[in-house]
Amino acid sequence: MSTQAQIAANQANSQLSTGPKSEAGRAAAARNNFRHGLTPSSEFWVLPSERQTDFLKLLAQFQQEHQPETPTEEALVQAMAEHHWLRHRAMRLEEACFDYTTGQIIDERKLALYLRYQTTHERAFHKALNDLLKLRAEKRKAEIGFERQEQARATETRRQERHEMKKERHKWEILLAEVKVEGQQLHDLNRDMAESERLLAAQRSNG
């Protein structure tokens, strides 16, 4: 069991060794444990034995195919490219587990490990793809709902406009009928006045 003095000494030593201070130093320390970079928790790196331009080309192809429109879609496409790249890295590492001359397995433990990573990244690739498709399906569903609302609103507006036009036409029909009645009444009045004037003129001539 550690004595109190040993515990105190260990704590003092730990204060003296706090790890790299600079960003470059911390990044280098993080890469010290970076072996094959296939574990899901590993930060994605293009290995020195790989070409960064090849990965960027792959990423550009995925972006061209899926045309991400939002940061979330961009992240999912990025994840798809990385998992695709890592799956193929595991496949290349798998080749070292065989004897090139005999084809016999020379490292079963690593072979099983790389096969597991292939499956892991294959599943992760399809999960990112499915998440992207699901996100777009929900987005399209929302757009369709909005379009239907707009169509329903436009239909209701046209219905109200037709109703107002019908009311306006009915009002003018009533006014027209009233004008016709008034016109007939004026015509009858003029006729009666003319008849009265005729009779009055006849009486004067007879008198």
ZASE-419524 format. One line per 2 residues: for each residue z negated, y, x of N, C-alpha, C, O. Coordinates in pm, whole numbers. Atoms other than C-alpha are relative to their C-alpha. Layout:
<nodes>
Z Y X Z Y X Z Y X Z Y X ~ ...
</nodes>
This chain:
<nodes>
0 -119 84 0 0 0 0 124 88 -72 128 188 ~ -8 -122 -80 85 345 134 -128 80 -15 -185 92 -123
118 -85 4 -205 565 230 39 138 -48 157 171 -55 ~ -26 -136 45 -240 920 103 70 81 107 154 166 78
-63 -71 -110 -142 1044 447 148 -36 13 232 50 40 ~ -139 42 -8 177 835 448 82 60 -113 196 101 -93
-71 -59 115 271 959 101 28 147 26 138 196 -1 ~ -18 -141 -31 218 1316 211 107 21 105 187 115 96
-101 -11 -106 429 1259 524 139 -25 -54 234 44 -17 ~ -130 29 59 712 1106 321 50 117 -83 168 151 -81
-39 -116 80 709 1401 83 45 115 88 141 186 57 ~ -38 -107 -93 721 1642 376 136 -27 60 217 65 73
-131 35 -58 1015 1455 532 112 19 -102 222 63 -68 ~ -104 -15 102 1201 1455 203 38 146 -20 152 176 -54
-30 -142 12 1174 1833 192 88 49 113 163 146 98 ~ -81 -41 -115 1333 1855 535 142 -49 -9 231 8 54
-134 57 12 1636 1644 435 45 12 -145 16 -75 -228 ~ -44 -26 139 1794 1788 122 149 -27 -19 204 5 -124
-142 31 14 2150 1671 190 87 117 39 36 221 81 ~ -95 -106 -38 2462 1879 255 -22 126 -83 -49 119 -203
20 -128 67 2432 2246 169 130 58 -55 131 114 -165 ~ -126 -62 41 2797 2353 147 72 -87 -102 44 -205 -117
-81 74 97 3047 2256 -125 81 -109 71 92 -221 21 ~ -79 99 -74 3263 2082 137 -87 -116 44 -44 -231 41
90 106 -42 2962 1891 265 -38 -91 -114 -42 -213 -98 ~ 34 82 115 2861 1777 -81 119 -85 -45 102 -200 -85
-119 77 38 3218 1672 -157 21 -116 96 57 -226 53 ~ -16 107 -99 3234 1473 167 -103 -110 -23 -73 -228 -12
105 98 27 2902 1306 85 32 -83 -123 6 -203 -127 ~ -36 73 122 3027 1216 -260 107 -104 28 111 -208 -37
-108 95 -31 3328 1046 -104 -45 -111 94 29 -207 117 ~ 46 104 -92 3116 845 138 -12 -135 -70 17 -239 -10
15 124 77 3048 588 -136 125 -32 -81 124 -124 -162 ~ -124 20 75 3403 611 -271 81 -108 71 145 -80 173
-71 110 -65 3554 273 -188 141 -14 -56 238 32 2 ~ -131 18 63 3834 176 -422 21 98 -114 134 114 -162
-13 -100 106 3762 441 -687 40 -56 -134 104 13 -214 ~ -41 64 124 3808 196 -972 -109 -1 -106 -80 -26 -223
108 4 99 3468 217 -1137 18 113 -101 57 223 -63 ~ -18 -103 103 3475 408 -1468 -78 127 28 -37 236 -13
83 -118 -27 3200 641 -1343 49 79 122 0 188 148 ~ -49 -68 -120 3396 733 -1027 82 122 -37 155 122 -137
-89 -114 17 3554 1074 -999 140 -40 46 155 -112 145 ~ -136 42 -31 3930 1038 -994 47 66 130 36 187 147
-60 -48 -124 4090 1068 -649 129 -76 25 140 -194 -9 ~ -119 68 -53 4433 990 -513 -34 -39 143 -65 47 225
40 50 -132 4365 772 -208 97 46 108 213 77 79 ~ -91 -35 -111 4506 856 136 120 -93 9 226 -54 57
-112 95 -3 4721 544 101 97 22 -116 203 -42 -121 ~ -86 -32 114 4870 688 -221 57 141 18 15 215 106
-63 -132 -12 5085 996 -274 -35 85 -121 -13 46 -236 ~ 37 -94 106 4960 1292 -473 121 37 -86 109 53 -207
-122 -38 74 5318 1380 -567 38 -106 -102 93 -75 -208 ~ -32 107 94 5360 1040 -730 -89 9 -124 -43 -11 -236
88 -14 116 5054 1095 -948 40 120 -85 42 112 -207 ~ -40 -119 74 5167 1446 -1042 128 -26 -79 145 25 -190
-123 37 70 5506 1304 -1135 -33 -84 -123 23 -62 -231 ~ 43 83 113 5338 1041 -1354 -64 85 -108 -34 67 -227
67 -89 96 5120 1306 -1519 102 85 -75 91 104 -196 ~ -104 -82 64 5425 1524 -1585 79 -82 -101 119 -30 -206
-73 86 93 5600 1229 -1750 -80 -22 -128 -25 -18 -238 ~ 85 16 118 5304 1168 -1981 -4 129 -81 -1 125 -204
3 -127 70 5288 1538 -2065 132 26 -72 134 78 -183 ~ -131 -17 62 5661 1545 -2135 13 -89 -123 71 -48 -224
-10 94 112 5630 1241 -2362 -88 42 -119 -45 35 -234 ~ 96 -24 107 5323 1350 -2559 -16 148 -37 -72 178 -142
0 -143 32 5356 1732 -2545 -137 47 -51 -148 89 -166 ~ 132 -46 46 4982 1820 -2559 3 148 -35 64 229 34
-2 -137 52 4918 2139 -2756 -137 68 8 -146 190 -7 ~ 135 -56 -6 4540 2185 -2721 -70 -52 125 -23 -149 185
75 51 -115 4284 2146 -2439 -46 -144 -19 -47 -221 77 ~ 42 138 26 4157 1826 -2606 115 -97 20 98 -201 84
-117 85 -19 4505 1677 -2619 38 -7 148 76 -113 197 ~ -29 -4 -144 4561 1786 -2257 -94 -94 75 -50 -167 164
97 86 -67 4241 1606 -2151 30 -148 -27 16 -231 63 ~ -32 139 34 4343 1286 -2333 124 -47 75 128 -161 122
-120 37 -76 4687 1287 -2170 -34 -17 148 16 -108 214 ~ 45 12 -139 4522 1347 -1831 -72 -133 20 -48 -201 120
73 127 -9 4291 1050 -1895 96 -119 -3 77 -216 69 ~ -99 107 7 4588 832 -1990 69 -19 136 86 -131 182
-68 8 -130 4763 916 -1663 -92 -59 105 -50 -143 185 ~ 94 50 -100 4451 849 -1456 -27 -149 -17 -27 -223 81
28 141 24 4372 514 -1620 123 -87 29 110 -199 78 ~ -123 72 -34 4735 406 -1586 11 -14 153 46 -121 204
-6 1 -146 4723 499 -1218 -102 -98 59 -70 -174 150 ~ 106 86 -52 4394 317 -1160 26 -147 -31 -9 -234 48
-34 139 32 4514 3 -1336 100 -54 101 88 -167 147 ~ -99 44 -99 4811 -13 -1102 -62 -6 140 -19 -87 223
70 11 -128 4579 55 -806 -71 -135 10 -65 -200 114 ~ 67 129 2 4375 -251 -905 99 -114 19 68 -214 84
-102 103 -16 4694 -454 -927 46 -10 146 70 -119 197 ~ -40 4 -142 4791 -351 -573 -111 -60 86 -84 -137 178
112 55 -76 4442 -429 -440 -14 -151 -22 -59 -224 66 ~ 6 143 33 4461 -766 -611 85 -83 96 52 -197 128
-90 75 -89 4747 -865 -382 -68 -40 130 -34 -142 189 ~ 68 32 -125 4512 -855 -81 -93 -119 -13 -145 -169 87
89 114 21 4308 -1134 -237 73 -133 17 12 -239 1 ~ -79 121 -16 4587 -1384 -172 52 -10 143 75 91 210
-63 25 -130 4719 -1540 147 151 12 -19 211 -59 -101 ~ -142 -27 19 5074 -1410 184 87 -122 32 195 -137 -25
-83 115 -40 5198 -1731 344 -16 -119 -94 82 -188 -123 ~ 24 117 84 5035 -1990 117 -14 34 -148 4 -51 -235
22 -38 139 4967 -1792 -197 -137 -39 -52 -166 -22 -170 ~ 133 41 41 4613 -1924 -202 -95 121 -9 -80 220 62
100 -105 13 4321 -1711 -314 -93 -4 120 -147 -109 154 ~ 88 -5 -118 4122 -1597 -14 -129 79 -29 -223 74 51
122 -74 34 3867 -1372 -189 -14 1 -152 35 91 -220 ~ 13 15 144 3773 -1488 -538 -85 111 -61 -59 158 -172
89 -103 53 3496 -1232 -579 75 132 -22 63 192 -129 ~ -76 -124 14 3723 -933 -516 111 -16 -104 141 78 -178
-105 23 98 4001 -1089 -723 -55 16 -142 7 81 -226 ~ 61 -12 132 3769 -1121 -1023 -36 146 -28 -23 193 -141
36 -140 17 3651 -765 -964 123 84 -37 117 166 -129 ~ -120 -80 25 4005 -620 -955 62 -35 -135 116 52 -203
-50 38 132 4110 -819 -1261 -83 67 -110 -29 111 -212 ~ 86 -66 99 3810 -679 -1447 33 148 -9 33 205 -119
-34 -142 2 3904 -326 -1343 135 24 -67 155 125 -134 ~ -128 -14 69 4260 -381 -1463 -22 3 -151 34 87 -222
29 5 143 4126 -477 -1805 -74 126 -46 -45 180 -153 ~ 78 -119 35 3879 -186 -1804 90 121 -18 79 194 -116
-85 -119 6 4144 75 -1732 113 -15 -102 161 84 -156 ~ -97 24 106 4395 -86 -1967 -61 39 -135 3 105 -217
68 -35 125 4142 -54 -2248 -24 150 -9 -7 211 -114 ~ 26 -145 -1 4051 301 -2144 127 78 -27 125 180 -96
-129 -65 25 4420 395 -2142 31 -1 -150 68 101 -208 ~ -34 12 142 4471 265 -2496 -100 76 -87 -64 126 -194
97 -79 75 4148 429 -2615 40 147 1 34 214 -103 ~ -43 -140 -7 4271 768 -2489 124 22 -85 136 124 -153
-121 -11 81 4609 705 -2652 -33 -2 -148 18 79 -225 ~ 38 9 142 4451 601 -2982 -74 126 -45 -54 173 -156
71 -124 34 4220 904 -2973 99 115 -20 83 197 -110 ~ -102 -104 13 4524 1127 -2921 76 -15 -131 98 84 -202
-74 23 123 4714 966 -3207 -86 29 -123 -39 84 -222 ~ 92 -26 111 4409 982 -3434 -20 150 -19 -20 200 -132
19 -145 7 4354 1348 -3349 121 66 -64 106 156 -148 ~ -121 -59 56 4715 1430 -3429 19 -38 -146 68 42 -226
-11 41 140 4705 1228 -3751 -91 85 -88 -52 127 -197 ~ 93 -85 75 4399 1423 -3866 53 143 -8 42 210 -111
-57 -135 -1 4567 1747 -3763 116 9 -99 127 106 -173 ~ -114 1 92 4881 1654 -3955 -48 -10 -145 10 52 -234
56 13 134 4671 1552 -4255 -51 135 -50 -32 173 -165 ~ 50 -133 36 4503 1892 -4250 116 95 -29 110 175 -121
-116 -85 22 4842 2061 -4220 67 -31 -133 109 59 -205 ~ -60 40 128 4978 1860 -4514 -85 53 -115 -32 102 -215
88 -53 103 4671 1955 -4718 18 149 -18 20 200 -130 ~ -23 -145 7 4727 2320 -4631 134 29 -65 145 120 -148
-132 -20 59 5096 2291 -4717 -4 -25 -151 59 47 -228 ~ 10 30 142 5009 2133 -5051 -73 112 -74 -36 148 -186
70 -112 61 4762 2411 -5123 92 120 -15 92 188 -118 ~ -94 -111 7 5029 2667 -5040 105 -25 -108 142 68 -180
-98 33 104 5279 2485 -5263 -61 17 -138 2 71 -229 ~ 67 -14 130 5025 2469 -5547 -21 148 -33 -4 189 -148
20 -143 22 4948 2839 -5501 132 68 -38 136 153 -127 ~ -131 -58 31 5318 2925 -5501 46 -40 -140 104 41 -212
-36 46 134 5374 2712 -5813 -76 77 -106 -19 116 -208 ~ 81 -75 96 5087 2886 -5991 48 144 -10 50 202 -118
-51 -138 0 5224 3225 -5888 129 9 -81 146 101 -161 ~ -125 -1 76 5569 3138 -6024 -27 -20 -149 40 40 -233
34 22 140 5409 3010 -6347 -52 128 -64 -15 163 -176 ~ 53 -126 53 5217 3333 -6392 110 105 -14 112 181 -111
-112 -95 8 5530 3536 -6318 88 -30 -121 131 62 -191 ~ -80 37 118 5724 3341 -6581 -74 37 -128 -14 84 -225
80 -34 118 5437 3390 -6826 4 151 -26 18 194 -140 ~ -4 -145 14 5433 3765 -6760 138 46 -47 150 137 -129
-136 -35 43 5812 3783 -6796 20 -34 -147 85 40 -221 ~ -13 41 140 5789 3594 -7125 -72 99 -91 -21 136 -197
75 -99 77 5521 3835 -7249 76 132 -7 82 197 -111 ~ -75 -125 -4 5730 4131 -7139 123 -8 -89 156 88 -159
-117 17 84 6039 3993 -7311 -38 2 -148 32 61 -231 ~ 46 0 138 5843 3931 -7629 -33 141 -47 -3 180 -160
33 -139 35 5714 4288 -7621 126 80 -28 129 158 -123 ~ -125 -73 21 6068 4424 -7588 72 -47 -125 138 31 -194
-60 50 124 6187 4198 -7867 -65 65 -122 2 101 -218 ~ 71 -68 110 5918 4346 -8093 43 146 -11 68 195 -121
-43 -139 1 6013 4700 -7990 142 13 -54 172 105 -130 ~ -137 -4 49 6378 4624 -8053 5 -21 -150 82 46 -220
3 23 145 6298 4487 -8397 -51 123 -73 0 159 -179 ~ 52 -122 62 6093 4797 -8473 105 110 0 117 184 -98
-107 -100 -6 6380 5019 -8358 106 -28 -106 156 64 -171 ~ -99 36 101 6619 4828 -8582 -50 37 -139 26 90 -221
56 -34 132 6384 4871 -8880 3 151 -21 42 202 -126 ~ 0 -146 11 6345 5239 -8805 142 54 -17 164 150 -90
-139 -42 14 6721 5272 -8769 51 -22 -142 124 61 -197 ~ -44 29 137 6776 5106 -9106 -65 97 -98 -3 144 -193
69 -95 87 6514 5328 -9263 63 139 10 77 208 -91 ~ -67 -129 -18 6683 5637 -9115 135 2 -69 175 101 -128
-129 9 67 7017 5515 -9241 -15 11 -151 63 78 -217 ~ 24 -6 144 6876 5465 -9590 -41 141 -42 1 190 -147
43 -137 30 6711 5808 -9579 119 94 -2 132 177 -93 ~ -119 -84 -4 7036 5974 -9479 89 -26 -121 146 67 -178
-80 33 117 7216 5790 -9755 -58 62 -127 15 118 -210 ~ 66 -55 120 6959 5896 -10016 14 152 -4 37 211 -110
-13 -145 -5 6972 6256 -9895 143 43 -38 163 140 -110 ~ -140 -33 33 7351 6257 -9915 26 -18 -150 96 63 -210
-17 23 143 7338 6113 -10268 -67 112 -81 -13 157 -182 ~ 70 -108 70 7080 6377 -10373 80 129 8 92 202 -91
-80 -121 -16 7295 6655 -10231 125 -7 -88 168 94 -142 ~ -119 16 84 7598 6516 -10416 -33 27 -147 39 97 -218
39 -19 141 7412 6502 -10746 -36 147 -27 -5 200 -134 ~ 37 -139 14 7274 6850 -10691 124 90 -8 128 185 -87
-126 -76 -1 7623 6986 -10618 73 -20 -134 135 72 -186 ~ -69 29 127 7756 6816 -10932 -66 78 -113 2 131 -201
70 -73 104 7487 6974 -11148 35 150 6 52 214 -97 ~ -34 -141 -16 7565 7318 -11008 142 30 -55 168 131 -121
-139 -22 46 7931 7279 -11078 9 -10 -153 91 60 -214 ~ -3 15 144 7862 7170 -11438 -72 115 -70 -41 148 -185
76 -109 59 7621 7455 -11498 77 129 7 28 232 -38
</nodes>
